[in-house]
Amino acid sequence: MNVKEEIRAQIVGALAGAKFPIKTPEGLLAAFPAGAATRCKAGDVEMTAGEAGTLLKPEDFPFTSPGQVADTILSRAGM
């Protein structure tokens, strides 16, 4: 598994119990197990949910699945 796949799997896993759709940035951060402090790490890439949230735009919402959240964050991060 490469770094992108590992980070994606961690984001999806962290949001596995979340209730979708998620309509706001605040709702998304609240859906992560440790809120904005939830951390994903693979290889030399590390980010918190709070840092990842800064990559999102209002028009990204609502999110309908963990995979959609992960794919949007990774795309915006240039991964």
PyMOL Python script that loads the backbone (N, CA, C, O; Angstrom):
from pymol import cmd

cmd.read_pdbstr("""\
ATOM      1  N   MET A   1       0.854  -1.176   0.000  1.00  0.00           N
ATOM      2  CA  MET A   1       0.000   0.000   0.000  1.00  0.00           C
ATOM      3  C   MET A   1       0.900   1.240   0.000  1.00  0.00           C
ATOM      4  O   MET A   1       1.822   1.339   0.810  1.00  0.00           O
ATOM      5  N   ASN A   2       0.635   2.171  -0.897  1.00  0.00           N
ATOM      6  CA  ASN A   2       1.444   3.387  -0.936  1.00  0.00           C
ATOM      7  C   ASN A   2       0.911   4.409   0.070  1.00  0.00           C
ATOM      8  O   ASN A   2      -0.116   4.183   0.709  1.00  0.00           O
ATOM      9  N   VAL A   3       1.610   5.523   0.203  1.00  0.00           N
ATOM     10  CA  VAL A   3       1.256   6.537   1.196  1.00  0.00           C
ATOM     11  C   VAL A   3      -0.169   7.055   0.984  1.00  0.00           C
ATOM     12  O   VAL A   3      -0.938   7.180   1.938  1.00  0.00           O
ATOM     13  N   LYS A   4      -0.514   7.353  -0.262  1.00  0.00           N
ATOM     14  CA  LYS A   4      -1.865   7.858  -0.549  1.00  0.00           C
ATOM     15  C   LYS A   4      -2.921   6.845  -0.133  1.00  0.00           C
ATOM     16  O   LYS A   4      -3.913   7.211   0.498  1.00  0.00           O
ATOM     17  N   GLU A   5      -2.725   5.584  -0.477  1.00  0.00           N
ATOM     18  CA  GLU A   5      -3.700   4.545  -0.123  1.00  0.00           C
ATOM     19  C   GLU A   5      -3.807   4.381   1.385  1.00  0.00           C
ATOM     20  O   GLU A   5      -4.898   4.172   1.914  1.00  0.00           O
ATOM     21  N   GLU A   6      -2.674   4.477   2.079  1.00  0.00           N
ATOM     22  CA  GLU A   6      -2.663   4.330   3.531  1.00  0.00           C
ATOM     23  C   GLU A   6      -3.401   5.485   4.205  1.00  0.00           C
ATOM     24  O   GLU A   6      -4.211   5.264   5.105  1.00  0.00           O
ATOM     25  N   ILE A   7      -3.126   6.707   3.777  1.00  0.00           N
ATOM     26  CA  ILE A   7      -3.820   7.874   4.345  1.00  0.00           C
ATOM     27  C   ILE A   7      -5.317   7.769   4.057  1.00  0.00           C
ATOM     28  O   ILE A   7      -6.137   8.037   4.935  1.00  0.00           O
ATOM     29  N   ARG A   8      -5.678   7.380   2.826  1.00  0.00           N
ATOM     30  CA  ARG A   8      -7.095   7.229   2.473  1.00  0.00           C
ATOM     31  C   ARG A   8      -7.762   6.210   3.397  1.00  0.00           C
ATOM     32  O   ARG A   8      -8.852   6.454   3.915  1.00  0.00           O
ATOM     33  N   ALA A   9      -7.101   5.067   3.600  1.00  0.00           N
ATOM     34  CA  ALA A   9      -7.656   4.024   4.456  1.00  0.00           C
ATOM     35  C   ALA A   9      -7.828   4.527   5.893  1.00  0.00           C
ATOM     36  O   ALA A   9      -8.807   4.181   6.555  1.00  0.00           O
ATOM     37  N   GLN A  10      -6.895   5.331   6.374  1.00  0.00           N
ATOM     38  CA  GLN A  10      -6.998   5.870   7.734  1.00  0.00           C
ATOM     39  C   GLN A  10      -8.160   6.855   7.853  1.00  0.00           C
ATOM     40  O   GLN A  10      -8.885   6.841   8.848  1.00  0.00           O
ATOM     41  N   ILE A  11      -8.340   7.704   6.852  1.00  0.00           N
ATOM     42  CA  ILE A  11      -9.458   8.660   6.881  1.00  0.00           C
ATOM     43  C   ILE A  11     -10.790   7.909   6.841  1.00  0.00           C
ATOM     44  O   ILE A  11     -11.695   8.189   7.628  1.00  0.00           O
ATOM     45  N   VAL A  12     -10.898   6.946   5.909  1.00  0.00           N
ATOM     46  CA  VAL A  12     -12.128   6.161   5.794  1.00  0.00           C
ATOM     47  C   VAL A  12     -12.395   5.413   7.097  1.00  0.00           C
ATOM     48  O   VAL A  12     -13.533   5.369   7.564  1.00  0.00           O
ATOM     49  N   GLY A  13     -11.368   4.833   7.676  1.00  0.00           N
ATOM     50  CA  GLY A  13     -11.528   4.107   8.933  1.00  0.00           C
ATOM     51  C   GLY A  13     -11.963   5.015  10.074  1.00  0.00           C
ATOM     52  O   GLY A  13     -12.806   4.639  10.889  1.00  0.00           O
ATOM     53  N   ALA A  14     -11.388   6.206  10.130  1.00  0.00           N
ATOM     54  CA  ALA A  14     -11.738   7.147  11.193  1.00  0.00           C
ATOM     55  C   ALA A  14     -13.190   7.599  11.100  1.00  0.00           C
ATOM     56  O   ALA A  14     -13.816   7.915  12.112  1.00  0.00           O
ATOM     57  N   LEU A  15     -13.723   7.627   9.875  1.00  0.00           N
ATOM     58  CA  LEU A  15     -15.102   8.083   9.668  1.00  0.00           C
ATOM     59  C   LEU A  15     -16.098   6.935   9.526  1.00  0.00           C
ATOM     60  O   LEU A  15     -17.263   7.157   9.198  1.00  0.00           O
ATOM     61  N   ALA A  16     -15.641   5.718   9.772  1.00  0.00           N
ATOM     62  CA  ALA A  16     -16.496   4.547   9.558  1.00  0.00           C
ATOM     63  C   ALA A  16     -17.788   4.597  10.366  1.00  0.00           C
ATOM     64  O   ALA A  16     -18.821   4.120   9.897  1.00  0.00           O
ATOM     65  N   GLY A  17     -17.751   5.163  11.564  1.00  0.00           N
ATOM     66  CA  GLY A  17     -18.947   5.214  12.394  1.00  0.00           C
ATOM     67  C   GLY A  17     -19.736   6.503  12.284  1.00  0.00           C
ATOM     68  O   GLY A  17     -20.726   6.692  12.990  1.00  0.00           O
ATOM     69  N   ALA A  18     -19.305   7.387  11.404  1.00  0.00           N
ATOM     70  CA  ALA A  18     -19.960   8.695  11.277  1.00  0.00           C
ATOM     71  C   ALA A  18     -21.310   8.579  10.569  1.00  0.00           C
ATOM     72  O   ALA A  18     -21.529   7.687   9.749  1.00  0.00           O
ATOM     73  N   LYS A  19     -22.197   9.496  10.906  1.00  0.00           N
ATOM     74  CA  LYS A  19     -23.507   9.538  10.258  1.00  0.00           C
ATOM     75  C   LYS A  19     -23.435  10.503   9.066  1.00  0.00           C
ATOM     76  O   LYS A  19     -23.093  11.675   9.222  1.00  0.00           O
ATOM     77  N   PHE A  20     -23.759   9.997   7.898  1.00  0.00           N
ATOM     78  CA  PHE A  20     -23.756  10.803   6.675  1.00  0.00           C
ATOM     79  C   PHE A  20     -25.178  11.034   6.230  1.00  0.00           C
ATOM     80  O   PHE A  20     -26.041  10.208   6.531  1.00  0.00           O
ATOM     81  N   PRO A  21     -25.473  12.124   5.521  1.00  0.00           N
ATOM     82  CA  PRO A  21     -24.546  13.116   4.992  1.00  0.00           C
ATOM     83  C   PRO A  21     -24.031  14.056   6.079  1.00  0.00           C
ATOM     84  O   PRO A  21     -24.701  14.300   7.082  1.00  0.00           O
ATOM     85  N   ILE A  22     -22.828  14.574   5.854  1.00  0.00           N
ATOM     86  CA  ILE A  22     -22.236  15.587   6.722  1.00  0.00           C
ATOM     87  C   ILE A  22     -22.298  16.898   5.944  1.00  0.00           C
ATOM     88  O   ILE A  22     -21.759  17.011   4.843  1.00  0.00           O
ATOM     89  N   LYS A  23     -22.960  17.877   6.534  1.00  0.00           N
ATOM     90  CA  LYS A  23     -23.303  19.089   5.789  1.00  0.00           C
ATOM     91  C   LYS A  23     -22.412  20.297   6.057  1.00  0.00           C
ATOM     92  O   LYS A  23     -22.468  21.278   5.315  1.00  0.00           O
ATOM     93  N   THR A  24     -21.579  20.240   7.120  1.00  0.00           N
ATOM     94  CA  THR A  24     -20.775  21.414   7.475  1.00  0.00           C
ATOM     95  C   THR A  24     -19.354  21.012   7.866  1.00  0.00           C
ATOM     96  O   THR A  24     -19.118  19.865   8.247  1.00  0.00           O
ATOM     97  N   PRO A  25     -18.409  21.944   7.775  1.00  0.00           N
ATOM     98  CA  PRO A  25     -17.046  21.658   8.243  1.00  0.00           C
ATOM     99  C   PRO A  25     -17.025  21.276   9.729  1.00  0.00           C
ATOM    100  O   PRO A  25     -16.268  20.394  10.135  1.00  0.00           O
ATOM    101  N   GLU A  26     -17.847  21.934  10.525  1.00  0.00           N
ATOM    102  CA  GLU A  26     -17.906  21.630  11.952  1.00  0.00           C
ATOM    103  C   GLU A  26     -18.428  20.210  12.184  1.00  0.00           C
ATOM    104  O   GLU A  26     -17.940  19.490  13.055  1.00  0.00           O
ATOM    105  N   GLY A  27     -19.413  19.827  11.400  1.00  0.00           N
ATOM    106  CA  GLY A  27     -19.944  18.469  11.501  1.00  0.00           C
ATOM    107  C   GLY A  27     -18.920  17.429  11.109  1.00  0.00           C
ATOM    108  O   GLY A  27     -18.862  16.348  11.696  1.00  0.00           O
ATOM    109  N   LEU A  28     -18.112  17.756  10.115  1.00  0.00           N
ATOM    110  CA  LEU A  28     -17.073  16.822   9.674  1.00  0.00           C
ATOM    111  C   LEU A  28     -16.022  16.645  10.766  1.00  0.00           C
ATOM    112  O   LEU A  28     -15.652  15.517  11.093  1.00  0.00           O
ATOM    113  N   LEU A  29     -15.544  17.742  11.328  1.00  0.00           N
ATOM    114  CA  LEU A  29     -14.539  17.629  12.395  1.00  0.00           C
ATOM    115  C   LEU A  29     -15.094  16.851  13.585  1.00  0.00           C
ATOM    116  O   LEU A  29     -14.383  16.051  14.194  1.00  0.00           O
ATOM    117  N   ALA A  30     -16.351  17.084  13.911  1.00  0.00           N
ATOM    118  CA  ALA A  30     -16.975  16.378  15.028  1.00  0.00           C
ATOM    119  C   ALA A  30     -17.108  14.885  14.755  1.00  0.00           C
ATOM    120  O   ALA A  30     -17.183  14.094  15.696  1.00  0.00           O
ATOM    121  N   ALA A  31     -17.140  14.486  13.492  1.00  0.00           N
ATOM    122  CA  ALA A  31     -17.298  13.076  13.129  1.00  0.00           C
ATOM    123  C   ALA A  31     -16.014  12.261  13.325  1.00  0.00           C
ATOM    124  O   ALA A  31     -16.063  11.035  13.422  1.00  0.00           O
ATOM    125  N   PHE A  32     -14.869  12.944  13.382  1.00  0.00           N
ATOM    126  CA  PHE A  32     -13.605  12.233  13.602  1.00  0.00           C
ATOM    127  C   PHE A  32     -13.489  11.848  15.072  1.00  0.00           C
ATOM    128  O   PHE A  32     -13.930  12.607  15.935  1.00  0.00           O
ATOM    129  N   PRO A  33     -12.904  10.683  15.384  1.00  0.00           N
ATOM    130  CA  PRO A  33     -12.842  10.193  16.769  1.00  0.00           C
ATOM    131  C   PRO A  33     -12.239  11.180  17.769  1.00  0.00           C
ATOM    132  O   PRO A  33     -12.737  11.297  18.889  1.00  0.00           O
ATOM    133  N   ALA A  34     -11.189  11.884  17.391  1.00  0.00           N
ATOM    134  CA  ALA A  34     -10.565  12.866  18.288  1.00  0.00           C
ATOM    135  C   ALA A  34     -10.763  14.277  17.759  1.00  0.00           C
ATOM    136  O   ALA A  34      -9.960  15.167  18.038  1.00  0.00           O
ATOM    137  N   GLY A  35     -11.835  14.482  16.993  1.00  0.00           N
ATOM    138  CA  GLY A  35     -12.119  15.795  16.437  1.00  0.00           C
ATOM    139  C   GLY A  35     -10.981  16.281  15.554  1.00  0.00           C
ATOM    140  O   GLY A  35     -10.387  15.499  14.812  1.00  0.00           O
ATOM    141  N   ALA A  36     -10.676  17.570  15.633  1.00  0.00           N
ATOM    142  CA  ALA A  36      -9.645  18.175  14.797  1.00  0.00           C
ATOM    143  C   ALA A  36      -8.264  17.592  15.065  1.00  0.00           C
ATOM    144  O   ALA A  36      -7.378  17.694  14.217  1.00  0.00           O
ATOM    145  N   ALA A  37      -8.065  16.978  16.236  1.00  0.00           N
ATOM    146  CA  ALA A  37      -6.759  16.418  16.595  1.00  0.00           C
ATOM    147  C   ALA A  37      -6.539  15.013  16.033  1.00  0.00           C
ATOM    148  O   ALA A  37      -5.444  14.468  16.166  1.00  0.00           O
ATOM    149  N   THR A  38      -7.561  14.415  15.406  1.00  0.00           N
ATOM    150  CA  THR A  38      -7.396  13.080  14.816  1.00  0.00           C
ATOM    151  C   THR A  38      -6.247  13.141  13.815  1.00  0.00           C
ATOM    152  O   THR A  38      -6.206  14.023  12.957  1.00  0.00           O
ATOM    153  N   ARG A  39      -5.313  12.196  13.929  1.00  0.00           N
ATOM    154  CA  ARG A  39      -4.087  12.231  13.134  1.00  0.00           C
ATOM    155  C   ARG A  39      -4.000  11.028  12.203  1.00  0.00           C
ATOM    156  O   ARG A  39      -4.288   9.895  12.587  1.00  0.00           O
ATOM    157  N   CYS A  40      -3.590  11.312  10.957  1.00  0.00           N
ATOM    158  CA  CYS A  40      -3.290  10.269   9.977  1.00  0.00           C
ATOM    159  C   CYS A  40      -1.804  10.364   9.649  1.00  0.00           C
ATOM    160  O   CYS A  40      -1.270  11.463   9.498  1.00  0.00           O
ATOM    161  N   LYS A  41      -1.141   9.225   9.540  1.00  0.00           N
ATOM    162  CA  LYS A  41       0.290   9.219   9.252  1.00  0.00           C
ATOM    163  C   LYS A  41       0.642   8.013   8.400  1.00  0.00           C
ATOM    164  O   LYS A  41       0.224   6.890   8.680  1.00  0.00           O
ATOM    165  N   ALA A  42       1.423   8.267   7.348  1.00  0.00           N
ATOM    166  CA  ALA A  42       1.944   7.197   6.498  1.00  0.00           C
ATOM    167  C   ALA A  42       3.245   7.691   5.889  1.00  0.00           C
ATOM    168  O   ALA A  42       3.296   8.782   5.321  1.00  0.00           O
ATOM    169  N   GLY A  43       4.287   6.896   6.005  1.00  0.00           N
ATOM    170  CA  GLY A  43       5.579   7.333   5.502  1.00  0.00           C
ATOM    171  C   GLY A  43       5.969   8.635   6.173  1.00  0.00           C
ATOM    172  O   GLY A  43       5.916   8.737   7.398  1.00  0.00           O
ATOM    173  N   ASP A  44       6.361   9.636   5.389  1.00  0.00           N
ATOM    174  CA  ASP A  44       6.736  10.934   5.959  1.00  0.00           C
ATOM    175  C   ASP A  44       5.605  11.948   5.869  1.00  0.00           C
ATOM    176  O   ASP A  44       5.828  13.142   6.071  1.00  0.00           O
ATOM    177  N   VAL A  45       4.391  11.484   5.568  1.00  0.00           N
ATOM    178  CA  VAL A  45       3.220  12.360   5.485  1.00  0.00           C
ATOM    179  C   VAL A  45       2.407  12.206   6.762  1.00  0.00           C
ATOM    180  O   VAL A  45       2.061  11.097   7.171  1.00  0.00           O
ATOM    181  N   GLU A  46       2.112  13.333   7.376  1.00  0.00           N
ATOM    182  CA  GLU A  46       1.309  13.333   8.594  1.00  0.00           C
ATOM    183  C   GLU A  46       0.400  14.546   8.559  1.00  0.00           C
ATOM    184  O   GLU A  46       0.835  15.645   8.214  1.00  0.00           O
ATOM    185  N   MET A  47      -0.872  14.351   8.918  1.00  0.00           N
ATOM    186  CA  MET A  47      -1.809  15.474   8.972  1.00  0.00           C
ATOM    187  C   MET A  47      -2.881  15.190  10.007  1.00  0.00           C
ATOM    188  O   MET A  47      -3.217  14.041  10.294  1.00  0.00           O
ATOM    189  N   THR A  48      -3.408  16.279  10.557  1.00  0.00           N
ATOM    190  CA  THR A  48      -4.540  16.151  11.464  1.00  0.00           C
ATOM    191  C   THR A  48      -5.821  16.439  10.682  1.00  0.00           C
ATOM    192  O   THR A  48      -5.785  16.988   9.581  1.00  0.00           O
ATOM    193  N   ALA A  49      -6.935  16.063  11.268  1.00  0.00           N
ATOM    194  CA  ALA A  49      -8.216  16.367  10.630  1.00  0.00           C
ATOM    195  C   ALA A  49      -8.400  17.872  10.508  1.00  0.00           C
ATOM    196  O   ALA A  49      -8.967  18.352   9.527  1.00  0.00           O
ATOM    197  N   GLY A  50      -7.922  18.619  11.502  1.00  0.00           N
ATOM    198  CA  GLY A  50      -8.017  20.079  11.446  1.00  0.00           C
ATOM    199  C   GLY A  50      -7.226  20.652  10.282  1.00  0.00           C
ATOM    200  O   GLY A  50      -7.701  21.551   9.587  1.00  0.00           O
ATOM    201  N   GLU A  51      -6.025  20.137  10.067  1.00  0.00           N
ATOM    202  CA  GLU A  51      -5.213  20.591   8.936  1.00  0.00           C
ATOM    203  C   GLU A  51      -5.877  20.210   7.616  1.00  0.00           C
ATOM    204  O   GLU A  51      -5.935  21.016   6.687  1.00  0.00           O
ATOM    205  N   ALA A  52      -6.370  18.991   7.541  1.00  0.00           N
ATOM    206  CA  ALA A  52      -7.035  18.534   6.318  1.00  0.00           C
ATOM    207  C   ALA A  52      -8.274  19.371   6.031  1.00  0.00           C
ATOM    208  O   ALA A  52      -8.590  19.645   4.873  1.00  0.00           O
ATOM    209  N   GLY A  53      -8.972  19.776   7.085  1.00  0.00           N
ATOM    210  CA  GLY A  53     -10.177  20.580   6.924  1.00  0.00           C
ATOM    211  C   GLY A  53      -9.933  21.915   6.263  1.00  0.00           C
ATOM    212  O   GLY A  53     -10.834  22.467   5.631  1.00  0.00           O
ATOM    213  N   THR A  54      -8.720  22.448   6.398  1.00  0.00           N
ATOM    214  CA  THR A  54      -8.413  23.730   5.770  1.00  0.00           C
ATOM    215  C   THR A  54      -8.342  23.615   4.250  1.00  0.00           C
ATOM    216  O   THR A  54      -8.371  24.628   3.551  1.00  0.00           O
ATOM    217  N   LEU A  55      -8.250  22.400   3.736  1.00  0.00           N
ATOM    218  CA  LEU A  55      -8.189  22.178   2.293  1.00  0.00           C
ATOM    219  C   LEU A  55      -9.573  22.164   1.647  1.00  0.00           C
ATOM    220  O   LEU A  55      -9.698  22.255   0.425  1.00  0.00           O
ATOM    221  N   LEU A  56     -10.606  22.051   2.475  1.00  0.00           N
ATOM    222  CA  LEU A  56     -11.965  21.920   1.950  1.00  0.00           C
ATOM    223  C   LEU A  56     -12.600  23.276   1.691  1.00  0.00           C
ATOM    224  O   LEU A  56     -12.235  24.284   2.297  1.00  0.00           O
ATOM    225  N   LYS A  57     -13.565  23.275   0.766  1.00  0.00           N
ATOM    226  CA  LYS A  57     -14.301  24.488   0.403  1.00  0.00           C
ATOM    227  C   LYS A  57     -15.782  24.283   0.725  1.00  0.00           C
ATOM    228  O   LYS A  57     -16.254  23.147   0.778  1.00  0.00           O
ATOM    229  N   PRO A  58     -16.510  25.371   0.940  1.00  0.00           N
ATOM    230  CA  PRO A  58     -17.941  25.239   1.260  1.00  0.00           C
ATOM    231  C   PRO A  58     -18.707  24.414   0.225  1.00  0.00           C
ATOM    232  O   PRO A  58     -19.634  23.682   0.574  1.00  0.00           O
ATOM    233  N   GLU A  59     -18.323  24.530  -1.042  1.00  0.00           N
ATOM    234  CA  GLU A  59     -19.055  23.791  -2.077  1.00  0.00           C
ATOM    235  C   GLU A  59     -18.776  22.292  -2.068  1.00  0.00           C
ATOM    236  O   GLU A  59     -19.430  21.544  -2.795  1.00  0.00           O
ATOM    237  N   ASP A  60     -17.809  21.834  -1.254  1.00  0.00           N
ATOM    238  CA  ASP A  60     -17.542  20.399  -1.131  1.00  0.00           C
ATOM    239  C   ASP A  60     -18.647  19.685  -0.355  1.00  0.00           C
ATOM    240  O   ASP A  60     -18.813  18.471  -0.473  1.00  0.00           O
ATOM    241  N   PHE A  61     -19.390  20.435   0.426  1.00  0.00           N
ATOM    242  CA  PHE A  61     -20.425  19.851   1.279  1.00  0.00           C
ATOM    243  C   PHE A  61     -21.759  19.811   0.551  1.00  0.00           C
ATOM    244  O   PHE A  61     -22.014  20.670  -0.293  1.00  0.00           O
ATOM    245  N   PRO A  62     -22.616  18.847   0.848  1.00  0.00           N
ATOM    246  CA  PRO A  62     -22.477  17.813   1.871  1.00  0.00           C
ATOM    247  C   PRO A  62     -21.635  16.630   1.367  1.00  0.00           C
ATOM    248  O   PRO A  62     -21.578  16.350   0.169  1.00  0.00           O
ATOM    249  N   PHE A  63     -20.994  15.956   2.305  1.00  0.00           N
ATOM    250  CA  PHE A  63     -20.306  14.702   2.007  1.00  0.00           C
ATOM    251  C   PHE A  63     -21.264  13.558   2.288  1.00  0.00           C
ATOM    252  O   PHE A  63     -22.007  13.587   3.270  1.00  0.00           O
ATOM    253  N   THR A  64     -21.245  12.553   1.424  1.00  0.00           N
ATOM    254  CA  THR A  64     -22.183  11.448   1.568  1.00  0.00           C
ATOM    255  C   THR A  64     -21.529  10.135   1.989  1.00  0.00           C
ATOM    256  O   THR A  64     -22.222   9.149   2.237  1.00  0.00           O
ATOM    257  N   SER A  65     -20.182  10.116   2.072  1.00  0.00           N
ATOM    258  CA  SER A  65     -19.500   8.876   2.465  1.00  0.00           C
ATOM    259  C   SER A  65     -18.079   9.178   2.945  1.00  0.00           C
ATOM    260  O   SER A  65     -17.511  10.214   2.599  1.00  0.00           O
ATOM    261  N   PRO A  66     -17.510   8.271   3.742  1.00  0.00           N
ATOM    262  CA  PRO A  66     -16.117   8.441   4.157  1.00  0.00           C
ATOM    263  C   PRO A  66     -15.162   8.494   2.960  1.00  0.00           C
ATOM    264  O   PRO A  66     -14.202   9.265   2.969  1.00  0.00           O
ATOM    265  N   GLY A  67     -15.417   7.689   1.946  1.00  0.00           N
ATOM    266  CA  GLY A  67     -14.562   7.680   0.765  1.00  0.00           C
ATOM    267  C   GLY A  67     -14.556   9.007   0.035  1.00  0.00           C
ATOM    268  O   GLY A  67     -13.521   9.433  -0.476  1.00  0.00           O
ATOM    269  N   GLN A  68     -15.702   9.662  -0.017  1.00  0.00           N
ATOM    270  CA  GLN A  68     -15.784  10.972  -0.669  1.00  0.00           C
ATOM    271  C   GLN A  68     -14.968  11.998   0.102  1.00  0.00           C
ATOM    272  O   GLN A  68     -14.294  12.831  -0.503  1.00  0.00           O
ATOM    273  N   VAL A  69     -15.019  11.949   1.423  1.00  0.00           N
ATOM    274  CA  VAL A  69     -14.211  12.861   2.244  1.00  0.00           C
ATOM    275  C   VAL A  69     -12.731  12.617   1.962  1.00  0.00           C
ATOM    276  O   VAL A  69     -11.982  13.555   1.691  1.00  0.00           O
ATOM    277  N   ALA A  70     -12.317  11.359   2.028  1.00  0.00           N
ATOM    278  CA  ALA A  70     -10.907  11.013   1.825  1.00  0.00           C
ATOM    279  C   ALA A  70     -10.426  11.431   0.444  1.00  0.00           C
ATOM    280  O   ALA A  70      -9.353  12.021   0.313  1.00  0.00           O
ATOM    281  N   ASP A  71     -11.198  11.134  -0.572  1.00  0.00           N
ATOM    282  CA  ASP A  71     -10.785  11.459  -1.943  1.00  0.00           C
ATOM    283  C   ASP A  71     -10.662  12.971  -2.144  1.00  0.00           C
ATOM    284  O   ASP A  71      -9.747  13.433  -2.826  1.00  0.00           O
ATOM    285  N   THR A  72     -11.578  13.738  -1.556  1.00  0.00           N
ATOM    286  CA  THR A  72     -11.525  15.196  -1.695  1.00  0.00           C
ATOM    287  C   THR A  72     -10.298  15.757  -0.988  1.00  0.00           C
ATOM    288  O   THR A  72      -9.593  16.597  -1.547  1.00  0.00           O
ATOM    289  N   ILE A  73     -10.039  15.310   0.219  1.00  0.00           N
ATOM    290  CA  ILE A  73      -8.859  15.791   0.958  1.00  0.00           C
ATOM    291  C   ILE A  73      -7.584  15.433   0.228  1.00  0.00           C
ATOM    292  O   ILE A  73      -6.702  16.279   0.080  1.00  0.00           O
ATOM    293  N   LEU A  74      -7.467  14.205  -0.228  1.00  0.00           N
ATOM    294  CA  LEU A  74      -6.243  13.777  -0.911  1.00  0.00           C
ATOM    295  C   LEU A  74      -6.039  14.532  -2.224  1.00  0.00           C
ATOM    296  O   LEU A  74      -4.912  14.878  -2.578  1.00  0.00           O
ATOM    297  N   SER A  75      -7.116  14.780  -2.933  1.00  0.00           N
ATOM    298  CA  SER A  75      -7.016  15.528  -4.179  1.00  0.00           C
ATOM    299  C   SER A  75      -6.520  16.947  -3.920  1.00  0.00           C
ATOM    300  O   SER A  75      -5.628  17.440  -4.612  1.00  0.00           O
ATOM    301  N   ARG A  76      -7.108  17.597  -2.916  1.00  0.00           N
ATOM    302  CA  ARG A  76      -6.715  18.966  -2.574  1.00  0.00           C
ATOM    303  C   ARG A  76      -5.284  19.038  -2.053  1.00  0.00           C
ATOM    304  O   ARG A  76      -4.605  20.053  -2.208  1.00  0.00           O
ATOM    305  N   ALA A  77      -4.835  17.944  -1.431  1.00  0.00           N
ATOM    306  CA  ALA A  77      -3.465  17.908  -0.891  1.00  0.00           C
ATOM    307  C   ALA A  77      -2.451  17.576  -1.987  1.00  0.00           C
ATOM    308  O   ALA A  77      -1.247  17.536  -1.730  1.00  0.00           O
ATOM    309  N   GLY A  78      -2.936  17.340  -3.206  1.00  0.00           N
ATOM    310  CA  GLY A  78      -2.050  17.040  -4.311  1.00  0.00           C
ATOM    311  C   GLY A  78      -1.508  15.619  -4.288  1.00  0.00           C
ATOM    312  O   GLY A  78      -0.428  15.349  -4.814  1.00  0.00           O
ATOM    313  N   MET A  79      -2.254  14.723  -3.680  1.00  0.00           N
ATOM    314  CA  MET A  79      -1.807  13.335  -3.597  1.00  0.00           C
ATOM    315  C   MET A  79      -2.508  12.468  -4.626  1.00  0.00           C
ATOM    316  O   MET A  79      -2.251  11.267  -4.698  1.00  0.00           O
TER     317      MET A  79
END
""", "prot")
cmd.dss("prot")
cmd.show_as("cartoon", "prot")
cmd.util.cbc("prot")
cmd.orient("prot")
